[in-house]
């Protein structure tokens, strides 16, 4: 493996880290949308990089940039979740404890706990990535594939039965089924999704409407915030993050199980009572899942997230194989992203904490809403706006019924189940 390639991977990973930071700070931008957007610009990027980088190195360098952006996004997206109430679907469960700490003037405790959990999740996943790859190669992968339907079904049942009474359970089931129908329709109907910026990803308006817009619209009522302090540099230890790693491995292999849904399982088996511990565990699951999806594609050749599908398109079959060059380089990119992700998350959190202490949050949320609508219009056109409207209305259902918003992840799990059955 040439030293020159490693150096280029470092540069592209650093660039990806800053791209992931920007996308993570924009409410409603899902990491899959970021990957799809980067793929749109890949031809232009390939031509530009070929001027400075040998052409045969360009694909793995761009893939490293995408991988790094994905990992850092999984770190930073907790910042808008805590401070402006706009969570990524992978960390929607952490929104309530995050807001609890924020309302006490401890928003940075939530951000630092998430950063620590993501770092622990990334480091532990890197450590077990090659052993896991070996086990999957020698046959564990086929065995797990046979369990996919059972695992997805169990997750759905645990989501519904996580509610406290029968009435809420009925609302939870209704939310799961309706969001599942909407997700299935969006993924299987021939919906024109052309905007001025080209052909967009229908998941963008779907997930933004279900998870981003309702939180932003609700937050318009907030005009005052508690003064924020940052007195705890390391508010939580590594244990909650380590609890999330195994769940991250599961969500990284089985399609359709988000980190949020996985967190329900993890919290049922090993409950985290403290808000900062729970936040750290959820963050670890999301980042560990991103790493394990890399292991998955190296074994099966099939991307199981938007990010991995883009990497699959860029690298093709070259990413498949036990401890091959592209896989090791991408794993190296994850290590760089984890190192930068912690610092960038804390830095972004401090800036956001300072801003929200001095300004009207409603104005920030109005800007975010306009930005989301504009991006959906530019990337997915008029039909994307229709999906955004319908999914936003549906996103208020769990709020109206006073049930967890995790049930909206049926939009991913049910289409996956139906595609297998």
GUPA-904046 format. One line per 5 residues: for each residue x, y, z of N, C-alpha, C, CB. Coordinates in steps of 0.1 Angstrom, whole numbers. Glycine has a CB too. Example, Ala and Ser with C-alpha at 12.3 -4.5 7.8 and 13.67 -1.06 7.14 Angstrom:
2
132:-57:78:123:-45:78:132:-33:78:113:-45:90; 128:-22:71:137:-11:71:129:0:79:141:-6:57 $
# end
This chain:
421
9:-12:0:0:0:0:9:12:0:-10:0:12; 8:21:-10:17:32:-11:14:43:-1:16:38:-25; 25:49:4:24:60:14:16:71:8:37:65:18; 17:74:-5:11:85:-12:-5:83:-11:15:85:-27; -10:71:-13:-24:69:-12:-29:72:2:-28:55:-16 $
-22:68:12:-25:70:26:-26:85:29:-16:63:36; -17:93:24:-17:107:26:-29:114:19:-4:113:20; -32:109:7:-44:114:1:-57:111:9:-46:109:-14; -57:99:14:-69:95:22:-70:104:35:-68:80:26; -59:107:41:-59:116:52:-65:130:48:-45:118:58 $
-61:135:37:-66:148:33:-81:148:30:-58:153:20; -85:137:23:-99:136:20:-108:133:32:-101:125:9; -102:126:42:-110:123:54:-112:136:62:-102:113:62; -102:145:62:-103:157:69:-113:166:62:-89:165:69; -113:166:49:-123:174:41:-137:168:44:-121:173:26 $
-138:155:44:-151:149:48:-156:152:62:-150:134:46; -147:153:71:-151:156:85:-157:170:85:-138:156:94; -152:180:78:-158:193:78:-171:193:70:-148:203:72; -173:185:60:-185:184:53:-196:178:62:-184:175:40; -192:167:70:-201:161:79:-205:170:90:-195:149:85 $
-196:179:94:-199:189:105:-210:199:100:-187:197:109; -208:204:88:-218:213:82:-232:206:81:-213:218:69; -232:194:75:-245:187:73:-251:184:87:-243:175:65; -243:180:97:-248:176:110:-255:188:117:-237:171:118; -250:200:114:-255:212:121:-268:217:114:-244:223:121 $
-271:213:102:-283:218:95:-294:209:99:-281:218:79; -304:214:106:-316:205:110:-323:199:98:-326:213:118; -326:186:100:-334:179:89:-326:172:79:-343:188:83; -313:175:78:-304:169:68:-300:155:73:-292:177:64; -305:145:67:-301:131:71:-288:127:64:-312:121:67 $
-281:118:71:-267:114:66:-269:108:52:-260:105:75; -280:101:50:-282:94:36:-284:105:26:-294:85:37; -290:116:29:-292:127:20:-278:133:17:-301:138:26; -270:135:27:-256:140:25:-249:131:15:-249:141:38; -250:118:17:-243:109:8:-248:110:-6:-244:94:13 $
-261:110:-8:-267:112:-21:-263:124:-28:-282:111:-20; -262:135:-21:-257:148:-26:-243:147:-31:-259:159:-16; -234:141:-23:-220:139:-26:-219:131:-39:-212:133:-15; -227:121:-40:-227:112:-52:-231:120:-65:-236:100:-50; -240:130:-63:-244:138:-74:-232:146:-80:-255:148:-70 $
-224:150:-71:-212:158:-75:-200:150:-78:-209:169:-65; -201:136:-77:-189:128:-79:-182:130:-92:-193:113:-77; -189:130:-103:-182:131:-116:-174:144:-117:-192:132:-128; -179:155:-112:-172:168:-112:-160:167:-102:-181:179:-108; -162:160:-91:-151:159:-81:-140:150:-86:-157:153:-68 $
-144:139:-94:-135:130:-99:-126:137:-109:-142:118:-106; -132:145:-118:-123:153:-128:-114:163:-121:-133:161:-137; -119:169:-110:-110:179:-103:-99:172:-96:-119:187:-93; -102:161:-89:-91:154:-81:-81:147:-90:-97:144:-72; -85:143:-102:-76:137:-112:-64:146:-116:-83:132:-124 $
-66:159:-114:-55:168:-116:-44:167:-106:-60:183:-117; -48:163:-94:-38:163:-83:-35:149:-78:-43:171:-71; -44:139:-81:-43:125:-76:-43:116:-88:-54:122:-66; -34:105:-87:-35:95:-98:-49:90:-99:-25:83:-95; -53:88:-111:-68:85:-114:-72:72:-107:-70:83:-129 $
-63:62:-105:-67:49:-99:-69:51:-84:-57:39:-102; -64:62:-78:-66:65:-64:-78:73:-61:-53:72:-59; -84:79:-71:-95:88:-69:-107:81:-62:-99:94:-82; -112:70:-67:-124:64:-61:-122:61:-46:-127:51:-67; -111:55:-41:-110:52:-27:-108:65:-19:-98:43:-24 $
-102:76:-25:-101:88:-18:-115:95:-16:-92:98:-26; -123:95:-27:-136:101:-26:-145:92:-16:-143:101:-39; -143:79:-16:-151:71:-7:-147:74:7:-148:56:-10; -134:77:10:-129:80:23:-136:93:28:-114:82:23; -137:102:18:-144:115:22:-158:113:26:-143:125:10 $
-165:104:18:-179:101:21:-180:94:35:-185:92:10; -171:84:37:-171:77:50:-169:86:62:-161:65:49; -159:95:60:-155:104:71:-167:113:74:-143:112:68; -173:119:63:-185:128:65:-196:121:72:-189:133:51; -198:108:69:-209:100:75:-207:99:90:-211:87:69 $
-194:95:94:-191:93:108:-192:106:116:-177:87:109; -186:117:111:-186:130:118:-201:135:119:-177:140:111; -209:133:108:-223:137:109:-229:130:121:-230:133:96; -226:117:123:-232:110:134:-228:115:148:-229:95:133; -217:122:148:-212:129:160:-220:142:162:-197:132:160 $
-220:151:152:-224:165:153:-239:167:153:-218:173:142; -246:157:147:-261:159:146:-268:160:159:-267:148:138; -261:157:170:-267:159:184:-268:173:188:-259:151:194; -260:182:182:-260:196:186:-273:203:182:-248:203:178; -278:202:170:-291:208:168:-303:201:175:-295:209:153 $
-301:188:178:-311:181:185:-312:187:199:-307:166:186; -301:190:205:-302:195:219:-306:210:220:-288:194:226; -301:218:211:-303:233:212:-315:238:205:-291:239:208; -319:232:194:-331:238:187:-342:228:184:-326:244:173; -341:216:190:-352:206:190:-354:200:176:-364:213:194 $
-343:198:169:-345:192:155:-336:180:154:-341:202:144; -340:168:159:-332:156:159:-331:149:146:-336:147:169; -320:143:144:-318:133:133:-326:121:137:-303:130:130; -332:113:127:-340:102:131:-332:91:139:-346:95:119; -319:91:137:-311:82:145:-309:85:159:-297:81:138 $
-312:97:163:-311:101:177:-323:107:183:-299:109:179; -335:104:177:-347:111:182:-350:107:197:-359:106:173; -346:95:201:-349:91:215:-341:99:225:-345:76:217; -329:105:221:-321:113:230:-326:127:231:-307:113:225; -336:131:223:-341:145:223:-346:149:236:-351:147:212 $
-355:140:242:-361:144:255:-351:146:266:-371:133:259; -342:136:269:-332:138:279:-323:150:276:-324:126:282; -320:152:263:-312:163:259:-318:177:262:-309:163:244; -331:177:259:-339:190:263:-340:192:278:-353:189:256; -341:181:285:-341:182:300:-329:188:305:-343:168:306 $
-317:184:300:-305:190:304:-304:204:299:-293:182:299; -308:207:287:-308:220:281:-316:230:289:-313:220:267; -328:225:294:-337:234:302:-331:237:315:-350:228:303; -321:229:320:-314:232:332:-301:240:330:-311:218:339; -299:244:318:-287:252:315:-275:243:313:-284:261:326 $
-277:230:310:-266:220:309:-266:214:295:-267:209:319; -269:222:285:-269:217:271:-256:211:267:-273:228:262; -245:217:272:-232:212:268:-229:198:275:-221:222:272; -235:195:286:-234:182:292:-239:172:283:-241:181:306; -251:175:277:-257:166:267:-248:164:255:-271:171:262 $
-242:175:249:-234:175:238:-221:167:241:-230:189:233; -215:170:252:-202:163:255:-205:148:258:-196:169:268; -216:145:264:-220:130:266:-221:123:253:-232:129:274; -228:130:243:-229:124:230:-216:122:223:-239:133:221; -207:132:224:-194:132:218:-186:120:223:-187:145:219 $
-187:119:237:-179:108:243:-185:94:238:-180:109:258; -198:93:238:-204:80:234:-201:77:220:-220:81:235; -201:87:211:-198:84:197:-183:80:195:-200:97:188; -174:87:203:-160:83:203:-158:69:207:-152:93:211; -164:65:219:-163:52:224:-168:42:213:-170:50:237 $
-180:45:208:-186:36:198:-177:34:186:-199:41:193; -170:45:181:-162:44:169:-149:36:172:-158:58:164; -143:39:184:-130:32:187:-132:17:190:-124:39:200; -143:14:197:-146:0:199:-149:-7:187:-157:-2:210; -157:-1:178:-161:-7:165:-148:-10:156:-171:2:158 $
-139:0:156:-127:-2:148:-119:-14:154:-118:11:149; -119:-15:167:-111:-26:173:-117:-40:170:-111:-24:189; -130:-41:168:-136:-54:166:-140:-56:151:-148:-56:174; -137:-46:143:-141:-46:129:-135:-58:121:-137:-34:121; -122:-60:123:-116:-71:115:-120:-85:121:-101:-70:116 $
-121:-87:134:-126:-100:139:-141:-102:134:-126:-100:154; -149:-92:134:-163:-93:130:-163:-97:115:-171:-80:133; -154:-90:107:-154:-93:93:-150:-108:91:-143:-84:86; -141:-113:99:-137:-127:97:-148:-136:100:-125:-130:106; -156:-134:111:-167:-142:115:-178:-142:105:-172:-138:129 $
-180:-130:99:-191:-129:89:-186:-137:76:-194:-115:86; -174:-136:73:-169:-143:61:-170:-158:62:-154:-139:58; -167:-163:74:-167:-178:75:-181:-184:77:-158:-182:87; -191:-175:77:-205:-181:77:-215:-174:87:-204:-195:81; -210:-166:96:-220:-159:105:-230:-151:97:-212:-151:115 $
-225:-145:86:-234:-136:78:-246:-143:73:-226:-130:67; -245:-155:68:-256:-162:63:-266:-166:74:-252:-175:56; -261:-169:86:-269:-173:97:-277:-161:101:-260:-178:109; -271:-149:102:-278:-137:106:-288:-133:95:-268:-125:107; -285:-135:83:-295:-132:72:-308:-140:74:-289:-135:58 $
-307:-152:79:-319:-160:81:-327:-155:93:-314:-175:84; -321:-147:101:-328:-141:113:-334:-127:110:-319:-141:125; -332:-122:98:-335:-108:96:-350:-105:98:-332:-104:81; -359:-114:93:-373:-112:95:-377:-112:110:-382:-122:87; -371:-122:117:-374:-123:131:-370:-111:139:-368:-136:137 $
-358:-107:136:-352:-95:143:-360:-83:141:-337:-93:139; -363:-80:128:-372:-68:125:-385:-69:131:-373:-67:110; -391:-81:132:-404:-82:138:-404:-80:153:-410:-96:135; -393:-85:159:-391:-83:174:-389:-68:177:-379:-91:179; -382:-61:169:-379:-47:171:-393:-40:170:-369:-41:161 $
-401:-43:160:-414:-36:159:-423:-39:171:-421:-41:146; -423:-51:176:-431:-54:188:-426:-47:200:-431:-70:190; -413:-47:202:-407:-40:213:-410:-25:213:-392:-42:214; -410:-19:201:-414:-5:199:-428:-3:204:-412:0:185; -437:-11:200:-452:-9:203:-454:-11:218:-460:-19:195 $
-448:-22:224:-450:-26:238:-442:-17:247:-447:-40:240; -433:-8:242:-426:1:251:-435:11:257:-414:7:243; -447:13:251:-456:23:257:-462:18:270:-467:27:247; -467:28:278:-470:24:292:-484:18:294:-470:37:300; -493:20:284:-507:14:286:-512:10:272:-516:25:292 $
-524:4:272:-530:-2:260:-534:9:250:-542:-10:264; -539:20:255:-543:31:247:-532:36:239:-550:42:255; -521:39:245:-509:44:239:-503:33:229:-498:48:249; -504:21:233:-500:10:225:-507:9:212:-501:-4:232; -520:12:212:-528:13:200:-523:24:191:-543:14:203 $
-521:36:197:-516:47:189:-502:44:184:-515:60:198; -494:37:192:-480:34:187:-481:25:175:-472:27:198; -490:15:175:-492:5:164:-497:13:152:-502:-6:168; -507:22:154:-512:30:143:-501:38:136:-523:40:148; -492:45:145:-481:53:139:-472:44:131:-474:60:151 $
-468:33:137:-459:24:130:-465:20:116:-456:11:138; -477:16:116:-484:11:103:-485:22:93:-497:5:106; -490:34:98:-491:45:88:-478:50:83:-499:57:95; -468:51:91:-455:56:86:-449:45:77:-445:59:98; -452:32:81:-447:21:72:-453:22:58:-450:8:79 $
-466:24:58:-473:25:45:-467:37:37:-488:27:47; -465:48:44:-459:60:37:-445:57:32:-459:72:46; -437:51:40:-424:47:36:-424:37:24:-416:41:47; -433:27:25:-434:18:14:-438:25:1:-443:6:17; -448:33:2:-452:41:-10:-441:49:-16:-464:50:-6 $
-434:56:-8:-423:65:-13:-412:57:-20:-417:73:-1; -409:45:-14:-398:37:-19:-401:29:-31:-392:28:-8; -414:26:-33:-418:17:-44:-426:24:-55:-426:6:-38; -433:35:-52:-441:42:-63:-431:49:-72:-451:51:-56; -435:50:-84:-426:57:-94:-429:72:-92:-429:52:-108 $
-423:78:-82:-425:93:-79:-414:101:-86:-425:95:-64; -418:110:-95:-408:119:-101:-401:127:-90:-414:128:-112; -388:127:-89:-381:134:-78:-371:143:-84:-375:124:-68; -374:151:-94:-364:159:-101:-366:174:-96:-366:158:-116; -355:179:-92:-354:193:-88:-344:200:-97:-351:195:-73 $
-342:213:-95:-332:221:-103:-318:216:-101:-333:235:-99; -315:209:-89:-302:204:-87:-301:189:-92:-299:205:-72; -311:184:-99:-310:170:-104:-319:161:-97:-295:165:-102; -317:148:-98:-326:138:-93:-322:136:-78:-325:125:-100; -332:139:-69:-329:138:-55:-333:125:-49:-336:149:-48 $
-331:124:-36:-335:112:-28:-348:114:-21:-323:108:-18; -358:105:-24:-371:107:-18:-371:106:-3:-380:97:-24; -360:99:3:-359:98:17:-357:112:24:-348:89:21; -352:121:16:-349:135:22:-362:141:27:-342:143:12; -372:143:18:-385:150:23:-392:141:32:-394:153:11 $
-391:127:31:-398:118:40:-393:119:54:-397:104:35; -380:118:56:-374:119:69:-374:133:75:-360:113:69; -373:143:67:-373:156:71:-387:160:77:-369:166:60; -397:155:69:-411:157:74:-415:150:86:-421:154:63; -411:137:87:-415:129:99:-407:133:111:-411:114:96 $
-395:137:110:-387:139:122:-382:154:124:-375:130:122; -379:161:113:-373:174:115:-384:185:116:-365:177:103; -393:186:107:-402:197:106:-412:198:119:-411:196:94; -417:187:124:-426:189:136:-419:195:147:-432:175:140; -406:190:150:-398:196:161:-396:210:159:-385:188:163 $
-392:214:147:-390:228:144:-402:237:145:-384:230:130; -414:232:140:-426:239:142:-430:241:156:-437:233:133; -428:230:164:-432:231:178:-423:241:185:-430:217:185; -410:242:181:-400:250:188:-403:265:185:-386:247:184; -411:268:175:-414:282:172:-420:289:184:-424:283:160 $
-426:282:193:-433:288:205:-422:292:216:-443:278:211; -410:286:214:-400:289:224:-393:302:221:-390:278:225; -393:311:230:-386:324:228:-375:327:239:-396:336:228; -375:320:250:-366:322:260:-358:309:263:-372:327:273; -346:311:267:-337:299:270:-330:302:283:-327:296:259 $
-327:291:290:-319:292:303:-304:294:299:-320:279:311; -297:303:306:-283:305:304:-275:293:305:-278:316:314; -267:290:295:-260:277:294:-246:278:300:-259:273:280; -242:268:307:-229:267:313:-222:255:308:-229:267:328; -208:254:309:-201:243:304:-190:240:314:-194:246:290 $
-195:234:325:-185:232:337:-180:218:337:-192:235:349; -185:208:330:-181:194:331:-174:190:318:-193:184:334; -161:188:318:-154:185:306:-157:170:302:-139:187:308; -157:162:312:-160:147:309:-171:143:318:-147:138:312; -184:146:314:-195:144:322:-199:129:324:-207:151:317 $
-194:120:315:-198:106:316:-186:98:312:-209:103:306; -185:86:317:-175:76:314:-178:68:302:-172:67:326; -169:58:299:-171:50:287:-181:39:287:-158:44:283; -186:36:299:-195:24:301:-208:25:292:-199:22:315; -215:36:293:-227:37:284:-224:35:269:-235:50:286 $
-213:41:265:-209:40:251:-206:25:247:-197:48:248; -199:18:256:-196:4:254:-209:-4:253:-187:-2:265; -219:-1:261:-232:-8:260:-238:-7:247:-242:-2:271; -236:5:240:-242:7:227:-235:0:215:-243:22:225; -223:-4:217:-215:-10:206:-221:-22:201:-201:-13:211 $
-225:-32:209:-231:-44:204:-244:-41:197:-234:-54:216; -252:-32:202:-265:-29:194:-261:-22:181:-273:-19:203; -250:-14:181:-246:-8:168:-242:-19:158:-234:1:171; -236:-30:163:-232:-41:154:-245:-47:148:-224:-52:162; -255:-48:156:-268:-54:151:-274:-45:140:-278:-56:162 $
-275:-32:143:-281:-22:134:-273:-21:122:-284:-9:141; -260:-23:123:-251:-22:111:-252:-34:102:-237:-22:116; -257:-45:106:-259:-57:97:-273:-58:92:-255:-70:105; -283:-57:101:-297:-59:96:-302:-46:90:-306:-63:108; -308:-47:78:-313:-35:71:-326:-30:78:-316:-38:56 $
-328:-17:77:-340:-11:82:-341:-8:97:-351:-20:79; -331:-14:105:-332:-11:119:-323:1:122:-327:-23:128; -329:12:125:-322:25:128:-315:24:142:-331:37:127; -306:33:144:-300:34:158:-311:37:168:-289:45:158; -321:45:165:-332:48:174:-339:35:178:-341:58:168 $
-343:27:168:-350:14:172:-341:5:180:-354:8:159; -328:5:176:-318:-4:183:-317:1:198:-305:-3:176; -318:14:200:-317:19:214:-328:14:223:-317:35:213; -340:11:217:-351:6:225:-347:-8:231:-364:5:217; -341:-16:222:-337:-29:226:-326:-28:236:-331:-37:214 $
-316:-20:234:-305:-18:243:-309:-14:257:-294:-9:237; -318:-4:257:-323:2:269:-331:-8:277:-330:15:267; -338:-17:270:-346:-27:276:-337:-37:284:-355:-35:266; -326:-41:277:-317:-51:283:-308:-45:294:-308:-57:272; -302:-33:291:-293:-27:300:-298:-12:302:-278:-27:296 $
-308:-9:310:-313:4:311:-303:15:316:-325:4:321; -304:27:310:-296:38:314:-306:49:320:-288:44:302; -305:51:333:-314:60:340:-311:74:339:-316:56:354; -298:77:339:-293:91:338:-294:96:324:-279:93:343; -300:109:322:-301:114:309:-288:114:301:-306:129:310 $
-277:118:308:-264:119:300:-259:105:297:-253:126:309; -262:95:305:-258:81:302:-266:76:290:-260:72:314; -279:79:289:-287:74:278:-283:81:265:-302:77:281; -280:94:266:-276:101:254:-263:95:249:-274:116:257; -254:92:258:-241:86:254:-243:73:247:-232:85:266 $
-252:65:252:-255:51:247:-261:52:233:-264:43:256; -270:61:231:-276:63:218:-266:68:208:-288:73:219; -258:77:212:-247:82:203:-238:71:199:-239:94:209; -234:63:208:-225:52:205:-231:42:195:-222:44:218; -244:39:196:-251:30:187:-251:36:173:-266:28:192 $
-253:49:171:-254:55:158:-240:54:151:-258:69:159; -229:57:159:-216:57:153:-211:43:150:-206:65:162; -213:34:160:-209:20:158:-216:14:146:-212:12:171; -229:18:145:-236:12:133:-230:17:120:-251:17:134; -226:29:119:-220:34:107:-207:27:104:-216:49:108 $
-199:23:114:-187:16:112:-190:1:108:-178:16:125; -200:-5:114:-203:-19:111:-209:-20:98:-212:-25:122; -216:-10:93:-221:-11:79:-209:-12:69:-230:1:76; -198:-6:72:-186:-8:64:-182:-22:64:-175:1:69; -182:-29:75:-178:-43:76:-188:-51:68:-178:-48:91 $
-201:-47:69:-212:-55:62:-209:-54:46:-225:-49:65; -206:-42:41:-205:-41:27:-192:-48:22:-204:-26:22; -182:-49:31:-170:-56:27:-172:-71:26:-159:-53:37; -182:-76:33:-185:-90:33:-196:-94:22:-190:-95:46; -207:-86:22:-218:-89:13:-217:-82:0:-231:-86:20 $
-210:-71:-1:-210:-63:-13:-222:-55:-15:-208:-72:-25; -231:-54:-4:-244:-47:-5:-244:-36:5:-256:-57:-3; -246:-24:0:-248:-13:9:-261:-13:16:-246:0:2; -261:-11:30:-274:-11:37:-277:2:43:-273:-21:48; -272:13:38:-275:27:41:-272:35:29:-267:32:54 $
-277:48:29:-274:56:18:-259:58:16:-281:70:20; -252:60:27:-237:62:27:-231:50:20:-232:64:40; -234:38:24:-228:26:19:-232:23:4:-231:14:28; -244:27:1:-248:25:-13:-239:34:-22:-262:29:-15; -236:46:-17:-227:55:-25:-213:50:-26:-227:69:-18 $
-208:44:-15:-195:38:-15:-195:26:-24:-191:34:-1; -206:19:-24:-207:7:-33:-206:12:-48:-220:-1:-31; -213:23:-51:-213:28:-65:-199:33:-69:-223:40:-66; -192:39:-59:-179:44:-62:-168:34:-64:-175:54:-51; -168:24:-55:-157:14:-54:-161:1:-61:-154:11:-40 $
-174:-2:-63:-178:-15:-69:-173:-27:-61:-172:-16:-83; -169:-37:-67:-165:-50:-60:-151:-48:-53:-164:-61:-70; -144:-38:-56:-131:-36:-50:-131:-35:-35:-124:-25:-56; -143:-31:-29:-144:-30:-15:-147:-43:-8:-156:-20:-11; -150:-53:-16:-154:-67:-10:-141:-75:-9:-164:-74:-19 $
-139:-81:3:-128:-89:5:-123:-88:20:-117:-87:-5; -117:-98:25:-112:-98:39:-99:-90:39:-110:-112:44; -99:-79:47:-87:-71:50:-81:-66:37:-77:-78:58; -89:-63:27:-83:-58:15:-80:-43:16:-92:-60:2; -72:-37:6:-68:-24:7:-79:-13:9:-60:-20:-6 $
-89:-13:0:-100:-3:2:-106:-3:16:-110:-4:-9; -109:-15:21:-115:-17:34:-107:-11:45:-118:-32:37; -94:-14:45:-85:-9:55:-83:6:54:-71:-16:54; -83:11:42:-82:26:41:-94:33:46:-80:29:26; -106:27:43:-118:33:48:-119:32:64:-131:26:42 $
-114:21:69:-113:19:84:-104:30:90:-109:5:88; -93:33:83:-84:43:87:-91:57:86:-71:43:78; -99:59:76:-107:71:75:-116:73:87:-115:71:62; -122:62:91:-131:62:103:-123:67:115:-138:49:106; -111:62:117:-103:66:129:-100:81:128:-90:58:129 $
-97:86:117:-94:101:115:-107:108:119:-89:104:101; -118:104:113:-131:110:116:-135:110:130:-142:103:108; -132:99:137:-136:98:152:-127:108:160:-133:84:157; -114:109:156:-106:119:163:-110:133:161:-91:117:158; -114:137:149:-118:150:146:-133:152:151:-118:153:131 $
-141:142:150:-155:143:154:-157:148:168:-162:130:152; -149:143:177:-151:147:191:-148:162:192:-142:139:200; -137:167:187:-134:181:188:-144:190:181:-120:183:182; -148:186:169:-157:194:161:-171:194:168:-159:188:147; -175:184:174:-188:183:181:-188:193:193:-191:169:186 $
-177:192:201:-176:201:213:-175:216:209:-164:197:222; -167:218:198:-165:232:193:-179:237:188:-155:232:182; -186:229:180:-199:233:175:-209:236:186:-204:223:165; -209:227:196:-218:228:207:-216:241:215:-217:216:216; -203:244:217:-200:257:224:-205:269:217:-185:258:227 $
-203:269:204:-208:280:196:-223:281:196:-203:279:181; -230:270:195:-245:270:195:-250:274:209:-250:256:191; -243:269:219:-247:272:233:-246:287:235:-238:265:243; -235:293:230:-233:308:232:-244:315:224:-219:312:227; -247:311:212:-257:317:204:-271:317:210:-258:311:190 $
-275:305:214:-289:303:219:-291:311:233:-292:289:221; -280:313:240:-281:321:252:-284:336:250:-268:320:260; -282:340:237:-283:355:234:-294:358:224:-270:360:229; -300:348:218:-310:352:207:-323:344:209:-303:348:194; -332:349:201:-346:343:200:-345:330:192:-356:353:194 $
-348:319:199:-347:306:192:-358:305:181:-350:294:203; -369:312:183:-379:311:173:-374:316:159:-392:319:177; -366:326:160:-360:332:147:-351:321:141:-352:344:150; -343:314:149:-334:304:143:-343:293:137:-326:298:155; -354:289:143:-362:278:138:-369:283:125:-372:274:149 $
-373:295:125:-380:300:112:-370:299:101:-384:315:114; -358:303:103:-347:302:93:-345:287:89:-334:308:97; -345:278:99:-343:264:96:-354:258:88:-342:256:109; -367:262:91:-378:258:83:-378:262:69:-392:263:90; -375:275:67:-373:280:53:-362:273:45:-371:295:53 $
-351:270:52:-340:263:46:-344:249:42:-328:263:56; -351:242:51:-355:228:48:-365:228:35:-362:222:60; -374:237:35:-384:237:24:-376:240:11:-395:248:27; -367:250:12:-359:254:0:-351:242:-5:-350:266:3; -344:235:4:-336:224:0:-344:212:-6:-328:218:12 $
-356:210:0:-364:199:-6:-369:203:-20:-377:197:3; -373:216:-22:-377:220:-35:-366:220:-45:-382:235:-33; -354:224:-41:-343:224:-51:-338:210:-54:-331:232:-45; -339:200:-45:-333:187:-47:-344:177:-52:-327:182:-34; -356:179:-48:-366:169:-52:-378:174:-59:-371:162:-39 $
-379:187:-61:-390:193:-69:-404:193:-62:-391:185:-82; -414:195:-70:-428:197:-64:-433:184:-57:-438:201:-75; -430:172:-63:-435:160:-56:-428:158:-43:-432:148:-66; -415:162:-42:-408:162:-29:-415:171:-19:-394:166:-31; -420:182:-23:-427:191:-14:-440:185:-9:-430:205:-21 $
-447:177:-18:-459:170:-14:-456:160:-4:-466:163:-27; -445:152:-6:-441:142:4:-438:149:17:-429:134:-1; -431:160:16:-427:167:29:-439:172:36:-419:180:25; -450:176:29:-462:181:36:-469:169:43:-471:188:26; -471:158:35:-478:147:41:-470:141:53:-480:136:30 $
-457:139:51:-449:133:62:-449:143:74:-435:130:57; -449:156:72:-449:165:83:-462:164:91:-448:180:78; -473:163:84:-486:160:91:-486:148:99:-498:160:81; -480:137:93:-479:124:100:-470:125:112:-475:113:90; -460:134:110:-450:135:121:-456:141:134:-439:144:117 $
-467:148:133:-474:153:145:-483:142:152:-483:165:141; -485:131:146:-493:120:151:-488:116:165:-494:109:142; -475:112:167:-471:108:180:-471:119:190:-457:102:179; -470:132:185:-470:143:195:-485:144:200:-466:156:188; -494:143:191:-509:144:194:-512:132:204:-517:143:182 $
-507:120:201:-511:109:209:-502:107:221:-510:96:200; -492:115:223:-483:114:234:-476:101:235:-491:117:247; -471:97:223:-463:84:223:-449:88:217:-470:73:214; -440:78:218:-426:81:213:-426:83:198:-417:70:218; -418:92:194:-416:94:179:-408:83:173:-409:108:177 $
-402:74:181:-395:63:175:-404:54:166:-388:54:186; -417:54:169:-426:46:161:-427:50:146:-440:47:167; -422:63:144:-422:67:130:-411:60:122:-420:82:129; -402:53:128:-392:46:121:-398:33:114:-380:41:131; -411:31:116:-418:21:108:-416:24:93:-432:20:112 $
-414:37:90:-412:41:76:-400:34:69:-411:56:75; -391:29:77:-379:22:72:-380:7:74:-366:27:78; -385:3:86:-385:-11:90:-396:-19:82:-388:-13:105; -408:-14:81:-419:-21:74:-416:-23:59:-432:-14:76; -411:-13:52:-407:-15:37:-397:-26:36:-403:-2:31 $
-387:-26:45:-377:-36:45:-383:-50:47:-366:-34:56; -392:-51:57:-398:-64:59:-406:-69:47:-408:-63:72; -414:-60:41:-422:-64:30:-413:-68:18:-431:-52:26; -402:-62:17:-393:-65:5:-387:-79:7:-382:-55:4; -386:-84:20:-380:-97:22:-390:-108:21:-373:-97:36 $
-402:-105:26:-413:-115:26:-418:-119:13:-425:-110:35 $
# end
